[in-house]
């Protein structure tokens, strides 16, 4: 709730005329009454529901939307004024568009801040891999409906799963550096490790439910330094610290000492966190397969 007023103010400043879009807030069973943000003219609507997960909330809002284009961002995002206009323009040549996500930095950044910046929200890289996050995502409504929306039967990784399914189905995904939203960084060990845990657990649960073997269950990922080095070399990322090019695009340049402090996190803590989370997620996936959970229209 503390972020939503800022988001709504950012949407009020859009260059796209107000009459051309509506704002729908998917509420996942919160206790702080986001309904007070709804407007009398229904330009802002709050779609409430039981606490399930964020993908169920997004599906609920998407069902209620009336437009032919769905534009997703997170509650803690602040879109730039041209966000909607630029995103819609990019959809002229695509079925899904992942916009640029820039970081709102704290007054005192930490090693965890830099690691978070390197390991999340890089849509230029993610679109090359055929995926994207809902922090900044435009989707044609007919595509969303054809894919039955987000799979909300698993709490996490649903945005990556949706975009991957879209690409696998032959829909066109592109990256728009002009459609920009700002997102706060995670700056403490607890928040960064928790994010990697829940995303990795969700990924593994989905992989096992499809009959696949998650990367974290492969032996090489329990001896992480060499696999991490190979992966970084493959994507042209520095082996001696966070990607300098990506950080520079977000106004950050690190000293040698700052880079050095991130190395144990990058090469040891994160790989083992992800591997353990995937082992736990694999258990979830096996249980899900045995239960054979069905999905209805736009999820549960």
VMD Tcl script that draws the C-alpha trace (Angstrom):
set ca {
  {0.00 0.00 0.00}
  {2.84 2.41 0.75}
  {4.02 2.24 -2.87}
  {0.68 2.48 -4.67}
  {0.04 6.25 -4.31}
  {3.38 6.93 -6.02}
  {2.47 4.51 -8.82}
  {-0.91 6.15 -9.37}
  {0.64 9.63 -9.45}
  {3.10 8.39 -12.07}
  {0.21 7.03 -14.15}
  {-1.63 10.33 -13.84}
  {1.37 12.00 -15.51}
  {1.35 9.75 -18.58}
  {1.59 11.39 -21.99}
  {-1.06 8.97 -23.21}
  {-4.43 10.70 -22.66}
  {-6.22 9.50 -19.53}
  {-9.33 8.52 -21.50}
  {-7.28 5.96 -23.46}
  {-6.36 3.72 -20.53}
  {-7.64 2.44 -17.20}
  {-5.80 1.46 -14.03}
  {-6.62 -1.88 -12.41}
  {-5.02 -2.92 -9.13}
  {-5.02 -6.65 -8.42}
  {-5.24 -7.03 -4.64}
  {-3.94 -10.29 -3.17}
  {-5.92 -10.32 0.08}
  {-4.14 -7.32 1.66}
  {-5.17 -5.91 5.04}
  {-4.56 -2.20 4.42}
  {-7.64 -1.35 2.31}
  {-6.29 -0.46 -1.14}
  {-9.91 0.10 -2.16}
  {-9.59 3.68 -0.94}
  {-7.43 4.36 -4.00}
  {-10.32 3.67 -6.40}
  {-11.69 6.73 -8.20}
  {-15.34 7.69 -8.60}
  {-15.13 7.58 -12.38}
  {-13.68 4.02 -12.22}
  {-10.44 5.14 -13.88}
  {-8.72 3.40 -10.97}
  {-10.36 0.16 -9.89}
  {-9.27 -2.26 -7.19}
  {-9.98 -5.94 -7.79}
  {-10.02 -7.65 -4.42}
  {-9.83 -11.34 -3.71}
  {-8.55 -13.99 -1.33}
  {-4.83 -14.15 -0.57}
  {-3.40 -16.67 -3.05}
  {-0.45 -15.12 -4.88}
  {0.44 -12.17 -7.09}
  {-0.33 -14.07 -10.30}
  {-3.87 -14.82 -9.18}
  {-4.25 -11.09 -8.46}
  {-2.91 -10.19 -11.92}
  {-5.28 -12.67 -13.53}
  {-8.19 -11.17 -11.59}
  {-7.37 -7.67 -12.80}
  {-6.81 -8.89 -16.36}
  {-10.23 -10.53 -16.47}
  {-11.81 -7.21 -15.53}
  {-9.82 -5.14 -18.05}
  {-11.63 -3.83 -21.11}
  {-8.70 -2.87 -23.36}
  {-7.06 -4.89 -26.12}
  {-3.61 -4.29 -24.60}
  {-2.49 -5.24 -21.08}
  {0.39 -3.29 -19.51}
  {1.83 -4.76 -16.31}
  {4.04 -3.17 -13.68}
  {4.60 -3.86 -9.99}
  {3.19 -1.86 -7.10}
  {6.65 -0.50 -6.24}
  {7.37 0.69 -9.79}
  {7.24 4.29 -10.98}
  {6.73 4.55 -14.77}
  {8.18 7.49 -16.65}
  {5.58 9.78 -18.28}
  {6.07 8.28 -21.75}
  {5.89 4.66 -20.51}
  {2.51 3.71 -21.92}
  {2.93 5.64 -25.16}
  {6.34 4.08 -25.85}
  {5.20 0.58 -24.90}
  {2.17 0.73 -27.17}
  {4.34 1.97 -30.04}
  {6.71 -0.96 -29.57}
  {3.81 -3.41 -29.81}
  {3.33 -2.42 -33.45}
  {6.06 -4.95 -34.28}
  {5.60 -7.50 -31.49}
  {3.10 -9.50 -29.46}
  {4.86 -8.90 -26.14}
  {7.17 -6.04 -25.18}
  {9.49 -5.95 -22.17}
  {10.37 -2.37 -21.27}
  {13.49 -1.06 -19.61}
  {13.67 -1.23 -15.80}
  {15.93 1.32 -14.13}
  {16.96 1.21 -10.48}
  {16.14 3.64 -7.69}
  {19.26 3.52 -5.53}
  {19.39 4.03 -1.77}
  {21.50 6.76 -0.22}
  {24.01 4.14 0.88}
  {24.36 1.27 -1.53}
  {25.76 -2.06 -0.31}
  {27.36 -5.06 -1.97}
  {23.88 -6.59 -1.96}
  {22.55 -3.57 -3.87}
  {25.05 -4.18 -6.67}
  {24.38 -7.92 -6.75}
  {20.64 -7.30 -6.91}
  {21.13 -4.91 -9.82}
  {23.19 -7.45 -11.71}
  {20.91 -10.42 -11.14}
  {17.47 -8.90 -11.79}
  {15.49 -6.59 -14.05}
  {17.85 -6.71 -17.05}
  {15.22 -6.99 -19.76}
  {17.70 -6.51 -22.57}
  {19.40 -9.75 -21.49}
  {16.20 -11.55 -20.47}
  {14.52 -11.00 -23.82}
  {17.54 -12.59 -25.50}
  {16.79 -15.63 -23.34}
  {13.11 -15.57 -24.28}
  {11.65 -14.37 -21.00}
  {10.76 -11.22 -19.01}
  {9.30 -9.91 -15.75}
  {5.93 -8.29 -15.08}
  {7.65 -5.26 -13.58}
  {7.44 -3.81 -17.10}
  {5.57 -5.91 -19.62}
  {3.09 -5.17 -22.43}
  {0.98 -8.00 -23.86}
  {-1.69 -8.15 -26.52}
  {-4.89 -9.27 -24.86}
  {-5.59 -11.97 -27.45}
  {-2.15 -13.47 -26.70}
  {-2.82 -13.38 -22.96}
  {-6.15 -15.12 -23.42}
  {-4.78 -17.70 -25.86}
  {-2.23 -18.72 -23.22}
  {-4.85 -18.73 -20.43}
  {-3.07 -15.99 -18.51}
  {-0.58 -16.59 -15.73}
  {-0.31 -20.04 -14.17}
  {-1.18 -19.14 -10.57}
  {-1.08 -22.69 -9.25}
  {2.52 -22.02 -8.11}
  {3.28 -18.90 -6.12}
  {6.39 -17.71 -7.93}
  {8.08 -17.52 -11.35}
  {4.72 -17.09 -13.09}
  {5.79 -14.11 -15.21}
  {8.87 -15.89 -16.55}
  {6.73 -18.97 -17.20}
  {4.10 -16.96 -19.09}
  {6.58 -15.21 -21.37}
  {8.48 -18.45 -22.03}
  {5.20 -20.14 -23.01}
  {4.37 -17.24 -25.31}
  {7.74 -17.44 -27.07}
  {7.46 -21.23 -27.34}
  {4.04 -20.77 -28.97}
  {5.59 -18.54 -31.64}
  {4.59 -15.11 -30.35}
  {7.06 -12.27 -30.89}
  {8.84 -10.84 -27.85}
  {10.85 -7.63 -28.11}
  {12.70 -5.22 -25.82}
  {11.92 -1.51 -25.68}
  {14.55 0.67 -23.98}
  {12.23 3.68 -24.36}
  {9.36 2.27 -22.23}
  {10.90 2.89 -18.80}
  {9.87 2.19 -15.21}
  {11.92 2.74 -12.06}
  {12.22 0.04 -9.41}
  {13.86 0.12 -5.96}
  {16.85 -2.10 -5.28}
  {17.12 -4.77 -2.62}
  {19.93 -3.69 -0.33}
  {20.27 -6.34 2.38}
  {21.29 -9.99 2.42}
  {17.88 -11.12 3.66}
  {15.91 -9.48 0.84}
  {18.29 -10.53 -1.96}
  {18.63 -14.14 -0.80}
  {14.88 -14.41 -0.18}
  {14.17 -13.19 -3.72}
  {16.53 -15.76 -5.24}
  {15.08 -18.48 -3.01}
  {11.45 -17.92 -3.99}
  {12.16 -17.45 -7.71}
  {14.39 -20.54 -7.83}
  {11.90 -22.62 -5.88}
  {9.11 -21.57 -8.24}
  {11.23 -22.29 -11.32}
  {12.07 -25.80 -10.09}
  {8.48 -26.58 -9.15}
  {7.33 -25.66 -12.64}
  {10.17 -27.58 -14.32}
  {9.49 -30.80 -12.40}
  {5.74 -30.51 -12.96}
  {6.54 -30.52 -16.70}
  {8.74 -33.58 -16.32}
  {12.02 -31.64 -16.64}
  {15.10 -31.68 -14.42}
  {15.89 -28.29 -12.85}
  {19.42 -26.99 -13.27}
  {19.91 -26.94 -9.50}
  {19.59 -30.72 -9.29}
  {22.49 -31.25 -11.68}
  {25.71 -32.18 -9.89}
  {27.81 -29.45 -11.51}
  {25.72 -26.77 -9.82}
  {26.78 -28.01 -6.38}
  {30.35 -27.06 -7.30}
  {29.38 -23.61 -8.46}
  {32.48 -21.59 -9.26}
  {33.23 -23.08 -12.68}
  {29.58 -23.15 -13.87}
  {29.15 -19.52 -12.80}
  {32.32 -18.54 -14.65}
  {31.15 -20.35 -17.81}
  {27.75 -18.70 -17.63}
  {29.23 -15.24 -17.18}
  {31.65 -15.76 -20.04}
  {28.80 -16.96 -22.26}
  {26.87 -13.73 -21.72}
  {29.89 -11.48 -21.93}
  {29.81 -10.52 -18.25}
  {32.94 -9.73 -16.24}
  {34.34 -12.60 -14.17}
  {35.65 -10.22 -11.50}
  {32.47 -8.53 -10.32}
  {29.08 -7.20 -11.40}
  {28.58 -6.34 -15.05}
  {30.19 -2.90 -15.39}
  {28.24 -2.01 -18.55}
  {24.85 -2.77 -16.99}
  {25.69 -0.92 -13.78}
  {27.02 2.07 -15.73}
  {23.70 2.28 -17.57}
  {22.15 2.72 -14.15}
  {24.63 5.38 -13.08}
  {26.90 3.13 -10.99}
  {30.64 2.59 -11.24}
  {32.37 0.31 -8.75}
  {35.85 0.48 -7.32}
  {38.05 -2.62 -7.28}
  {37.32 -3.10 -3.58}
  {33.55 -2.84 -4.12}
  {33.77 -5.48 -6.85}
  {35.86 -7.74 -4.63}
  {33.24 -7.67 -1.88}
  {30.58 -8.99 -4.27}
  {32.54 -12.07 -5.40}
  {31.66 -14.43 -2.49}
  {28.00 -13.56 -3.04}
  {28.11 -14.11 -6.80}
  {30.20 -17.29 -6.78}
  {29.14 -19.02 -3.56}
  {26.14 -17.66 -1.65}
  {23.75 -17.16 -4.56}
  {24.53 -20.45 -6.37}
  {24.02 -22.51 -3.20}
  {20.88 -20.58 -2.29}
  {19.44 -21.25 -5.74}
  {20.45 -24.91 -5.68}
  {18.88 -25.53 -2.26}
  {15.74 -23.65 -3.30}
  {15.48 -25.72 -6.47}
  {15.80 -28.93 -4.46}
  {12.87 -27.73 -2.34}
  {10.95 -26.65 -5.44}
  {11.48 -30.06 -7.03}
  {9.62 -31.58 -4.08}
  {6.78 -29.12 -4.68}
  {6.71 -30.04 -8.37}
  {6.55 -33.77 -7.70}
  {3.68 -33.22 -5.28}
  {1.90 -31.06 -7.84}
  {2.23 -33.73 -10.53}
  {0.87 -36.40 -8.23}
  {-2.12 -34.19 -7.36}
  {-2.74 -33.30 -11.00}
  {-3.96 -29.79 -10.20}
  {-6.15 -28.43 -13.02}
  {-6.31 -24.77 -14.05}
  {-9.38 -22.85 -15.16}
  {-9.66 -19.78 -17.35}
  {-6.95 -17.26 -16.37}
  {-5.69 -19.53 -13.64}
  {-7.54 -20.66 -10.53}
}
mol new
graphics top color blue
foreach p $ca { graphics top sphere $p radius 0.5 }
foreach p [lrange $ca 0 end-1] q [lrange $ca 1 end] { graphics top cylinder $p $q radius 0.2 }
display resetview
